[in-house]
Amino acid sequence: MRIKIIKYPAKTEWEALQRRPALDMTALFGVVQTVFDEVQADGDAAVKRYGEKFDGVSISALEATPEEIREAGSLLPDDLKQAIRTAHDHIAAFHAAQRFAGVTVAIMPGVTCWQKAVPIEKTGLYIPGGTAPLFSTVLMLAVPARIAGCGEITLCTPPGKDGKIHPAILFSAQLAGVDKIFKVGGIQAIAAMTYGTESISKVYKIFGPGNQYVMAAKQLAGMKDVAIDMPAGPSEVAIIADGSARPAFIASDFLSQAEHGVDSQSLLLTTSEKLADAVAEEIERQLSRLSRRELIIKSLTNSRIIILGDVEEMIAFSNRYAPEHLIIQTADTAYVKDRILNAGSVFLGAYTPESAGDYASGTNHTLPTNGYARAYSGVNLDSFVKKITFQEITKEGLTALGATVEVMAAHEQLDAHKNAIAVRLKKENFE
């Protein structure tokens, strides 16, 4: 297929060019709510029923057995196990460096404030099955959860038709320190972690990608008393490139993003008509050799090459689009990167493909999509902790600070707040 090339669009056309594939999950909430209600009422029995209905698998025991986990390594080739270990170590090194170093601040004599990072006690990780076993996502979520010190890490993933979890997922989960692994997918997995069942513990925060039903389920969970990592949708990449970029490299990044799913999106922003034509031709050439080309062809209908007037327009377009992944291949990457305001993760230079970040460079691949990079960060160590503030005030400190608090409380007409100062400073005697 020939990729669409749009030449020098007016800024009034940018909004239309930045639209993602439509993803309206409101129509799914009826189905999701029904599953949630049944899981809340019937626990494991409902989880098993929906596993059979949606996944076509009948499971007697939801939890993966120690024997299944132990044998996983023997079912994998040595080169894959070593690759998983290497990726694990890189992800661990990058996230361990993000540990919070609290600072105690002496606000004034007698008034001291500080923060403490406390791990979330119970985290739930959702790992999709679907078209491929995403064992890399196990590492991206479980490694920082373990480094943060989360007390109980629960993982849910749909089993195959044989009722077993893919051995690469089991191997990665064991290596990363997951506590419990369950053969549960889809809406019922999110519901089970939201409410808890006889087998699956209720968690305090749910992480992980999934199809539109899983995303709708996470949104519903977020309306209960469970936090979620971030809103998410189909995966996407934007590439900023000038005439110095290599067409084969650009095309490979374009296609690697497109193979995530039929609703993925790839955009190339360039100032070079010559590069645009060369990339379009290279996409066709490389596509013919790819095993998932039928899926990629569908995805490419959402994708396009956009020729803009100068580098400032490319930067402005990208910042407005706020891509999940942003690749910069220009003669002066430093100039461009310093002006990026909105992106989930940025990849600089010809030899930094997005797939490196997806697997093993060390950064996290769980990132905000659908423009949410304007306000959300990708998953990092802070995602697995909450920060508690502390303060301690001496009598002398309250004497100095009290008048400020009393005046503000009085003007907000909150007399009890003012009184909490006054009674301590003996301005009012309630003893």
TIMI-876190 format. One record per residue: x, y, z of N, C-alpha, C, O in turn; residue in three letters. Coordinates in steps of 0.1 Angstrom, whole numbers, plus 2048, in hexadecimal, padded with zeros to 3 digits. Layout:
% residues N
XYZXYZXYZXYZALA ...
This chain:
% residues 431
8087F480080080080080980C80081480C804MET 8048177FB80B8247FB80682D8067FA830808ARG 81083180F80C83981A80884781680D84C80CILE 7FF84D81D7FA85A81A80586581D80B864827LYS 80786E81381087981580888681480288980AILE 80988E81F80289B81F80C8A681E8168A6827ILE 80B8AF8158158B98138118C78188078CC814LYS 8198CC8218188DA82680A8DE82A8048E7825TYR 8048D68337F68DA8377F68E783F8008EA846PRO 7EB8EE83E7E98FA8467E78F68547E38EB857ALA 7EA8FF85D7E98FC86C7DA8F986F7D88F2879LYS 7D18FF8687C38FC86A7C08ED8677B58E886CTHR 7C98E68607C68D885C7CD8CF8667CB8C3866GLU 7D68D486F7DE8CB8787D58C38817D88B7883TRP 7CA8C98867C28C18907BD8B48897BD8AA890GLU 7B88B687D7B28AA8767BD8A08737BB894874ALA 7C98A48707D589B86D7DA89487A7E088A879LEU 7D789A8867DC8948927D288B8997D48858A4GLN 7C68898927BC8808987C18718997C686C88FARG 7BF86B8A47C285D8A67B68558A17AB85A89FARG 7B884889F7AD83F89C7A28408A77A68408B2PRO 7968418A378B8438AC78B8388B678C82C8B3ALA 78983B8C37898318CE77F8368D878283C8E2LEU 7728338D67678378DF76482B8E875D8218E3ASP 76882C8F47668208FD75982190575581890CMET 75182C90374582D90B73B82290873381E910THR 73B81E8FB7328138F77358068FE72D7FD8FEALA 7418059037467F89097427F79187437EC91ELEU 73F80291E73D80392D7327FA9327337F593DPHE 7287F892A71D7EF92E7227E193071F7DA93AGLY 72A7DC92672F7CE9277397CE9337397C493BVAL 7427D893474C7D893F7457D894D7497D1956VAL 73A7E094E7347E195B72D7D495F72E7D096BGLN 7287CD9557227C095872C7B695D72A7AF967THR 7387B69577427AD95B7477B19697497A8972VAL 7497BE96C74D7C29797437BE9847477B998EPHE 7367C098172C7BD98B72C7AE98E72B7AA99AASP 72E7A598472E79798673B79298D73A789996GLU 74679898A7527959917527999A07567929A9VAL 74C7A59A274A7AA9B07417A09B874479E9C4GLN 73779B9B172D7929B87327849B973077E9C4ALA 73877F9AF73B7709AE74A76D9AE74D7619AFASP 7537779AE7617749B076776B9A576576D999GLY 76E7619AA7757589A176C75199777074F98BASP 76074E99B75774799275375098675374B97AALA 75175C98874F76697D75B76897475A768968ALA 76776897A77376A97377575E96977876095EVAL 77275296E77374696676974695B76C74294FLYS 75D74A95E75274A95475675394875474F93DARG 75B75F94C75E76894176B76493A76C76892ETYR 77475D94077F75893977B74E92E78174E923GLY 77174693276C73C92876474391D76573F911GLU 75D74D92175575491775D75D90D75B75C901LYS 76676591376E76E90A77A76890477E76B8F9PHE 78175F90C78E75A90778D74C9027967468FCASP 78174590478073890078872E90778C723902GLY 78B73191479472891C78D72592978972E930VAL 78D71892D78771493A79371294379B709941SER 79371994E79E71895879971396578F71896BILE 79F70996B79B7049787A170C98379A71098DSER 7AE70F9827B571798C7BA7239867C172397BALA 7B872F98B7BB73C9857CA73F9867D074597DLEU 7D073B9917DE73F9937E873598C7E672998DGLU 7F273A9867FD73298180472B98C807730996ALA 80671E98A80C71699481B71899582171C98BTHR 8227159A08307169A183770D997842711991PRO 8317029938376F99898376FF97C8416FF974GLU 82C70697882B70C96B83571896A83B71A960GLU 83771F97584172A97584F72597485772A96DILE 85271A97B85F71497B86370F96D86E710969ARG 85970896785D70295A85D70C94E862708943GLU 85971895185972294686672493F868725933ALA 87172594887E72794388371C93A88A71F930GLY 87F71093C88370593487D7049278816FD91DSER 87270C92586A70C91986F71890F86A719904LEU 87872091487D72B90C88B72990789372290ELEU 88E72E8FB89C72D8F68A57368FF8A1740904PRO 8B27328FF8BC7399088BD7479048BF75090CASP 8BD74A8F68BF7588F28B47618F78B676D8FAASP 8A875C8F789D7648FC89E76690B89C77290FLEU 8A175C9128A375E9218AE7689248AC77192DLYS 8B976891C8C477191E8BF78091A8C3789921GLN 8B77819108B278E90C8A97949168AA79F919ALA 8A178B91C8987909278A079493389D79E939ILE 8AA78D9368B27919428B979E93F8BA7A6948ARG 8BE7A09338C57AC9308BC7B89318BF7C2937THR 8B07B692B8A67C192B8A27C493A8A17D093DALA 8A07BA94189D7BB9508A77C49578A47CD95EHIS 8B47C19548BF7C895B8BF7D79578C17E095FASP 8BD7DA94A8BD7E79458B17EF94B8B27FB94FHIS 8A57E994B8997F095089B7F295F8977FD964ILE 8A17E99668A37EA9758AD7F69778AB7FE981ALA 8B87F79708C28019728BC80F96F8BE818977ALA 8B48119658AE81E9628A482296D8A382D971PHE 89B81897189181C97B89781D989891825991HIS 8A181598C8A781799A8AD82599C8AD82A9A7ALA 8B182B9918B78389928AC8439958B084E997ALA 89F83F9948958499968908499A48868509A7GLN 8978429AD8928429BC8918509C189A8589BEARG 8878529C98848609CE88D8629DA88E85A9E3PHE 89486E9DA89C8729E589587E9EC8958899E7ALA 88F87B9F78878859FE890890A0489B88DA08GLY 88B89CA048928A7A0A88A8ADA1687E8B0A14VAL 8908AFA2188A8B5A2C88C8C4A2B8978C9A2ATHR 8818CCA2C8818DAA2987E8E1A368738E0A3CVAL 8878EAA3B8848F2A4787E8FFA41885908A3DALA 8708FFA4286990AA3C86C917A4486E922A3DILE 86D917A51870922A5987491BA6787290FA69MET 87A922A7087E91CA7D872916A8386891DA86PRO 873909A86868902A8D85D8FCA848548F5A88GLY 85F8FDA768558F8A6D85D8EFA628658F5A5BVAL 85B8E2A638638D9A5A8598D0A528508CBA58THR 85C8CFA458538C7A3C85C8BEA338678C1A30CYS 8568B2A3085E8A9A2785489FA2184889EA24TRP 859898A1785188EA10858880A1286487FA13GLN 850876A11855868A1284E860A07841861A05LYS 8558599FE8508519F484D8439FA85583C9FFALA 84083F9F983B8329FE8368299F382D82E9EBVAL 83B81D9F28368149E78278119E88228109F3PRO 8218109DD81380B9DD8137FC9E181B7F49DCILE 80B7F99EB80C7EC9F18077E09E780E7D69E7GLU 7FD7E39DF7F87D89D67F67DE9C87EE7E69C6LYS 7FE7D99BF7FD7DD9B17F97D19A87FC7C69ABTHR 7F17D599E7EC7CB9947F17CE9877F07D9982GLY 7F77C49807FD7C69737F57BE9697F27B296BLEU 7F07C495E7E97BD9547F27BC9477F77C6942TYR 7F47AF9437FC7AD9377F37A692C7EE79B92EILE 7F17AD9217E97A89177EE79B9117FA798911PRO 7E579390B7E97879037E878B8F57F278F8EEGLY 7DC78B8EF7D97908E27E27898D77E377D8D7GLY 7E77928CF7EF78D8C37FD7898C78047838BETHR 80278D8D381078A8D681178A8E680A7928ECALA 8197818EB81C7828FA82578D8FE83178D8FAPRO 8207979058287A39078307A191482D7A891ELEU 83A79891384279691F84B7A292284F7A492EPHE 84D7AB9188557B791B84D7C09248537C792CSER 8407C09238387C992C8397C493A8377CC944THR 83A7B793C83C7B194A8487B89508477BD95CVAL 8537B994985F7BF94E85D7CE9518617D495BLEU 8567D59488547E394984C7E795584D7F295AMET 8437DE95983A7E196583F7DB97283F7E197CLEU 8447CE9718477C897D8557CC9838577CD98FALA 85E7CF97A86C7D497F86B7E09878707E0993VAL 8647EB9828637F798B85B7F599785D7FB9A2PRO 8507EC9968487E99A28517E39AD84F7E69B9ALA 8597DA9A98627D39B386C7DD9B986E7DD9C5ARG 8727E59B087C7EF9B58767F99BE87C7FD9C8ILE 8697FD9BB8628069C485F8009D285D8079DBALA 85F7F39D285C7EC9DF84D7E99E18497E79ECGLY 8467E89D68377E49D78367D79DE83D7CD9DCCYS 82D7D69E882C7CA9F08277BE9EA82C7B39ECGLY 81D7BF9E18177B39DA8157B79CB80D7C09C8GLU 81B7B09C281A7B29B48127A79AE81779C9AEILE 8067AA9A97FD7A09A27FD7A29937FC7AE98FTHR 7FE79898C7FE79897D7F37909787F178497CLEU 7EB79696F7E178E9687E478F9597E7799953CYS 7E27839527E47839447DB77793E7DA76D945THR 7D67799327CD76E92D7D57629297E0763924PRO 7D075692C7D774A9287D57479197CC74C913PRO 7DD73E9147DB7399067D072F9067CA72C911GLY 7CD72A8FA7C27208F97C57139017BC70B904LYS 7D27119047D570590C7D470791B7D76FF923ASP 7CF71391F7CD71792D7DA71A9347DA71B940GLY 7E571D92D7F17209337F672E92F7F2733924LYS 7FE73593780474293481074092C81873692FILE 81374892381F74791B82B74792482D74F92DHIS 83573E92184073C92A84974992B84F74B935PRO 84975192185175D92184C76792C85376E932ALA 83E76792D83877093783B76A94583E77294EILE 83A75D94783D75795484B75A95884E75D963LEU 85575794E86375995186676895586D76A95EPHE 86077194D86377F95085D78395D86378B965SER 85177E96084A78296D85277C979854784983ALA 85777097885F76B98386C773984870776990GLN 87377697987F77E97A87D78B980886790987LEU 87279297D86F79F98186A7A098F8697AB995ALA 8667959958617959A38537969A584E79B9AFGLY 84B79199B83C79199D8387879A883E77C9A8VAL 82F78A9B082B7819BB8217779B782276B9BBASP 81677B9B080C7729AC80877499D807780999LYS 80676999680376A9887F67629857F5757989ILE 7ED76997E7E076397C7DD76296D7E076A965PHE 7D575796A7D175495C7C475B9597BA754957LYS 7C47689597B87709577BA77B94E7C478294FVAL 7B277D9447B378893B7A779193A79D78E941GLY 7A879B93279C7A492F7967AB93B79C7AE945GLY 7897AE9397827B69427827AF9507837B695AILE 7817A295077F79B95D78C79C96578C79B971GLN 79879D95E7A479F9667A47AC96D7A87AD979ALA 7A07B79667A07C496C7967C59777987CA982ILE 78A7BE9757807BE9807857B698C7837BA997ALA 78C7AB98A7917A399579B7AB99D79B7AA9A9ALA 7A47B29967AE7BA99E7A77C69A47AD7CC9AEMET 79C7CB99F7957D69A578E7D29B278E7DA9BCTHR 7877C79B277F7C39BD7857B99C67837B89D2TYR 78E7B09C07937A59C77897999C677D79B9C6GLY 78F78D9C57877819C578D7779CF79677B9D6THR 78876B9CF78E7619D879C75E9D57A475B9DFGLU 7A075F9C97AE75C9C57B77699C37C37699C6SER 7B17739BD7B877F9B97B678A9C37AA78E9C6ILE 7C07909C87BF79A9D27BB7A89CB7BF7AA9C0SER 7B37AF9D27B17BD9CE7BE7C59CE7C67C49D7LYS 7C07CD9C47CC7D59C37C87E49C57BC7E89C4VAL 7D27EC9C77D07FB9C87D38039BC7CE80E9BATYR 7DA7FD9B27DD8049A67DF7F999B7E67EF99DLYS 7D97FC98F7DA7F29847E37F89787E0804975ILE 7EC7F19737F47F59687F37EC95C7EF7E095EPHE 7F67F19517F77E99457EE7EC9397E37F293CGLY 7F27E992D7EA7EB9217E07E091F7DF7D7926PRO 7D87E29147CE7D89107C57DD9057C77E8900GLY 7BC7D59017B37D98F67A97E38FC7A97E7907ASN 79F7E68F37967F18F778D7ED9037897F590AGLN 78A7E09047827DB91078A7DC91D7857E0927TYR 7977D991C7A07DA9287A17E992B7A17ED937VAL 7A27F29217A480092479780692B79880E934MET 78C80192577F80692B77E80093A779807942ALA 7827F493C7827EE94978B7F69537877F895EALA 7967FA94E79F80295779981095A79A815965LYS 79381695078C82295378182195E780829966GLN 77A81695D76F81396777681097477181597FLEU 78180997578880698178C81398878C815994ALA 79181C97F79682998478B83298A78D83B992GLY 77E82E98777383598E76F82F99B7668349A2MET 77582399E77281D9AB77D8229B478082E9B4LYS 7838199BD78D81E9C679B8189C27A38159CAASP 79D8169B57A98119B07AF81B9A67A882099DVAL 7BC81E9A77C382799E7C781F9927C9813992ALA 7C98269867CF82097A7DB8289767DD83397AILE 7E482296E7F082896A7EE8359627F383F965ASP 7E58349577E283F94F7D783B9457D582F943MET 7D184593F7C88429347D183D9287DC842926PRO 7CB8349207D482F9167CB82B90A7BF82990BALA 7D182B8FE7CA8278F27D48208E97DE81B8EDGLY 7D18208DC7DA8198D27E88208D27E982C8D5PRO 7F28188CF80081D8CF8028268C37FB8258B9SER 80C82E8C480F8388BA81D83D8BA82483C8C4GLU 8228428AE82F8488AD82E8548A482785489AVAL 83685E8A783986989E84886A89C84F8688A5ALA 84B86D89085A86E88C85C87C88685588087CILE 86688388B86A88F88687788D87E881888884ILE 87789087288388D86A88589785F87C89D859ALA 89289A85C8958A485189C89C84689C88F846ASP 8A18A383D8A789D8318B48948348B888D82BGLY 8B98968408C588E8448C28808488CA87784ASER 8B587D84B8B18708508B28658458B1868839ALA 8B385984A8B484D8418A684783F8A0842849ARG 8A184683389484183089183383688683183BPRO 89B82B83589981D83A89781C84888E81484DALA 89E82585089C82585F88E82A86288782586BPHE 88A83585B87D83B85E87283185B86982F863ILE 87382A85086982184C86881585685D811859ALA 87381185B87380686586C80A872865802878SER 86E81687686881B88285981D880850819888ASP 855822874847823870840816871835815876PHE 84680C86B8407FE86B8407F78788377F087BLEU 84A7F988084B7F288D8407F789683A7F089ESER 83C80489583180989D82480489781B80089FGLN 82380388A8167FF8848137F18878077ED887ALA 81C7E888A8197DA88D8137D889B8107CC89EGLU 8137E28A380C7E08B07FE7DC8AF7F97D48B7HIS 7F77E28A57E87DF8A47E27E78997E87F0894GLY 7D67E38957D07EA88A7CC7F888D7C9800883VAL 7CB7FC89A7C880989D7D48118A17D281C8A7ASP 7E080C89F7EC8148A17EE81F8977E781F88DSER 7F682989A7F883489180783889080E83989AGLN 80C83B88481984088281984C87A81284D870SER 82085787E82186387782F86787483886587DLEU 83286B86883F87186583D87F862836883859LEU 84588886984589686685289986085D896866LEU 85389F85585F8A284E85E8AF8468548B4842THR 86A8B584486B8C183B8708BD82D8718C6825THR 8728B082B8788AC81E86E8A481686A89981ASER 86A8A980A8628A18018698957FC86388A7FAGLU 8768967FA87E88B7F587E87F7FF87C8747FCLYS 88088380C87F879817871872818870866819LEU 86787B81785987581785786B80D852860810ALA 85B86E8008598647F68618577F885D84C7F5ASP 86E8597FC87784E7FF87284580A872839809ALA 86C84B81486784382085B83C81B85983081FVAL 85284281484683B80F84A82F806843824808ALA 8548307FE8588257F685F81A7FF85D80E7FCGLU 86681E80986D81581286380D81A86580181DGLU 85881481E84D80D82684880181E8467F6823ILE 8458048118407F98088497EE8078467E2807GLU 8567F18058607E78038627DE8108627D280FARG 8637E581C8657DD8288587D682C8597CB832GLN 84D7DB8298407D582D83E7C78278397BE82DLEU 8437C681B8427B98148497AD81A8467A2818SER 8527B082385A7A682A8557A383885B79B83FARG 84B7AA83D8477A984B83C79E84D83379D845LEU 83D79785883378C85A82579185E81B78A85BSER 82579D8648187A28688137AD85E80C7B6862ARG 8167AC8518137B68488047B98468017C4844ARG 7FC7AF8487ED7B18467E87BB8517E07C484EGLU 7ED7B885D7E97C18687EF7CF8667E87D9869LEU 7FC7CF8628027DC8607FB7E58557FA7F1857ILE 7F77DE84A7F07E68407E47ED8457E17F8842ILE 7DC7E684E7D07EC8547D47F885D7CE80285CLYS 7DF7F68647E480186D7E880D8657E6818869SER 7EE80A85A7F48158527E981F84C7EC82A848LEU 7DC81A84C7D28238487D082E8517CA83984ETHR 7D582D85E7D48388687E08418677E184A86FASN 7EA83D85F7F78438607F984C8537F384B849SER 80385685580585F84A81386584B819866855ARG 81886B84082487383F82088183D818884833ILE 82588A84582189884482D8A18418368A1849ILE 82D8A88368388B18338348BF83882A8C5834ILE 83D8C584083B8D28468468DB8418508D783CLEU 8448E884484D8F383E85A8F48448648F683DGLY 85C8F28518698F38588698EB86585F8E5869ASP 8748EB86B8768E387886D8E98838688E188BVAL 86A8F68838618FB88D8538F688C84C8F3896GLU 84F8F48808418EE87E8418E08828378DB887GLU 84C8D887F84C8CA88384B8C98938448C1898MET 8538D289A8528D28A88458D68AD83F8CF8B6ILE 83F8E08A88318E58AC8278DA8AA81E8D78B2ALA 8278D389E81E8C989B81F8BD8A58158B88AAPHE 82C8B98A882E8AE8B18298B28BF8238A98C6SER 82C8BE8C48288C18D18198C28D38138BF8DDASN 8128C68C88038C68C87FE8B78C87F48B48CEARG 8048AF8C08008A18BF8038998CC7FB8908D0TYR 80E89C8D38128958DF8138868DE80B87F8E4ALA 81D8818D681D8738D382286B8DF82986F8E8PRO 81D85E8DF8228548E88318528E78398538F0GLU 8358508DA84484F8D784785A8CD83F85C8C4HIS 8538608CF85786A8C58668678C186E8668CALEU 8688658B48758628AF87A86F8A88738758A0ILE 8868738AB88C87F8A589887B89D8A28778A3ILE 89887D8908A387A8878A588687E8A1887873GLN 8AD8908848B089C87D8BF89F87E8C6898886THR 8C48A88768D28AB8768D68B18848E18AF889ALA 8CD8B888A8CF8BE8978C58B98A18BB8C08A4ASP 8C78AD8A78BD8A88B08BC8B08BD8B18B18C3THR 8C78B68C18C78BD8CD8BE8C98CD8B78CC8D6ALA 8BD8D08C18B48DC8C08A68D78C189E8DE8C8TYR 8A28CC8BB8958C78BB8918C28C98868C68CEVAL 8998BA8CF8958B38DB8938BE8E688B8BC8EFLYS 89B8C98E68998D38F188C8DA8F08898E28F9ASP 8858D98E58788E08E386C8D78E38618DB8E1ARG 86F8CA8E78648C18E885D8C38F68648C2900ILE 8508C58F68488C790283F8BB90683D8B9911LEU 83A8B48FC8308AA8FE83489D8F683489D8EAASN 8388938FE83B8868F883C87C90384087F90EALA 83986F90183A86590B84986190C84E861917GLY 85085E90185E85A90186485E8F485E85D8EASER 8708648F58778698E98838618E588B85D8EEVAL 88585F8D88908578D389885F8CA8938648BFPHE 8A58618CD8AD86B8C68B78658BD8BF85C8C1LEU 8B78698B08C28658A78BF85889F8B58518A2GLY 8C78568958C484B88B8C583D8918BF83488CALA 8CD83C89C8CF82E8A28C782C8AF8CC8248B7TYR 8BC8338B08B48328BC8A682E8B889D8378B8THR 8A38228B489681E8B088D81D8BC89181A8C7PRO 88081F8B987681E8C48758108CA87280E8D5GLU 8788058C28787F88C78827F58D28807EC8DASER 88D7FD8D28977FC8DD8907FF8EA8937F98F4ALA 88980A8EA88280E8F68768058FA873803905GLY 8717FE8F08667F58F286B7E98FA8637E2901ASP 8787E68F987D7D98FE8887DB9088877D6914TYR 8937E190589F7DF90D8A97EA9108B37E8916ALA 8A67F790B8AF80190E8AE80591D8B880B922SER 8A38039238A280693189680F93589180E940GLY 89281792B88682092E87981892E87980C929THR 86E81E93386281693385A818927859823921ASN 85380D92284B80F91683C810919834810910HIS 83881292682A81492982882392A82C82A933THR 82282891F82383791C81583C91980C835915LEU 81284991C80584F91880385190980C854902PRO 7F784D9057F484E8F77E88588F57E485E8FETHR 7E485A8E87D88618E57D98708EA7CF8768EEASN 7E58768EA7E78838EE7E88858FD7EA891902GLY 7E787B9057E887C9147F68809187F9883924TYR 80087F90F80E88391280F89291581989791AALA 80489A9128048A89168038A99258078B492BARG 7FE89F92C7FC8A093B80289594380389694FALA 80488993C80887D94381687994081B87C935TYR 81D87394A82A86D94782885E94481D858947SER 83285893F83284993E83484394B83884A955GLY 83383694C83582F95984483095D84D82F954VAL 84683396A85383596F85383097E84882C982ASN 85D83298585E82D99385383499B84D82E9A4LEU 8518419998478489A083984399E8308459A7ASP 83683C99382983699182582C99C81A82999ESER 82F8269A282D81B9AC82F8209BA82F8179C4PHE 83082D9BD8308329CA82683D9CC8228439C2VAL 8238409D881C84D9DB8258549E582C84E9ECLYS 8248629E482C86A9ED82386F9F88198769F6LYS 82886DA05821872A1082987EA1683587DA17ILE 822889A18828895A1E828894A2E81E88FA33THR 832899A34833899A428368A8A4683D8AFA3FPHE 8328ABA528368B8A588378B8A6782F8B0A6DGLN 8408BFA6C8418C0A7B8438CEA7F84C8D5A7AGLU 83B8D3A8883C8E1A8C83E8E2A9B8368DBAA3ILE 8488E9AA084A8EBAAE8418F6AB383A8FDAABTHR 8408F8AC0839903AC683D910AC1836919ABELYS 84B911AC085091EABB84D920AAC84A92BAA8GLU 84D915AA5849916A9783A91BA95837923A8DGLY 831915A9D823918A9C821927AA181892DA9BLEU 82992BAAA827939AAF82B942AA382494DAA2THR 83593FA9C839948A9082F946A8582C950A7EALA 82A93AA82821938A7781293BA7980B93DA70LEU 80E93AA8680093AA897F8945A847ED943A7FGLY 7FD951A857F695DA817F295CA727E7960A6EALA 7FB957A6A7F8956A5B7ED94CA597E494FA51THR 7ED941A607E2937A5F7D593DA647CA93BA5DVAL 7D5943A6F7C9949A757C2953A6C7B6953A6AGLU 7CA95CA667C5966A5D7BE95FA507B3963A4CVAL 7C5955A4B7C094FA3F7B3947A427A9948A3BMET 7B3940A4E7A7939A5279B942A5479093FA51ALA 79E94DA5B793957A5E78D95CA5178195DA50ALA 79595FA47790964A3B789959A3278195DA29HIS 78B94DA35784942A2E77893EA37770935A33GLU 776945A4276B942A4B76B934A5176092EA52GLN 77792FA53778922A5977E924A6778A922A6ALEU 774927A7177892AA7E77F91FA86788921A8EASP 77B912A83781907A8A790905A86798902A8EALA 793909A797A1909A757A9913A7D7B4910A82HIS 7A391FA7E7AA929A867AC925A957B6928A9BLYS 7A191FA9A7A291BAA87AC910AAB7B2910AB6ASN 7AF908AA17BA8FEAA37C7904AA57D08FEAACALA 7C9910AA07D5917AA37D491EAB17DD91DAB9ILE 7C9925AB37C792DABF7C8925ACB7CE929AD5ALA 7C2919ACB7C1911AD87D090CADB7D390BAE7VAL 7D890AAD17E6906AD47EE912ADA7F8910AE2ARG 7EB91EAD57F3929AD97EC930AE57F093CAE9LEU 7E3929AEB7DC92EAF87D493BAF57D2943AFFLYS 7D093EAE87C8949AE67BA946AEA7B294FAEDLYS 7B6939AE97A9935AEE7AC929AF77B4921AF4GLU 7A4929B027A791EB0C79B914B0C791917B11ASN 79E908B067948FEB067988F2B0F7928E7B0FPHE 7A38F4B177A88E8B1F7A08E7B2C7A38DEB34GLU 
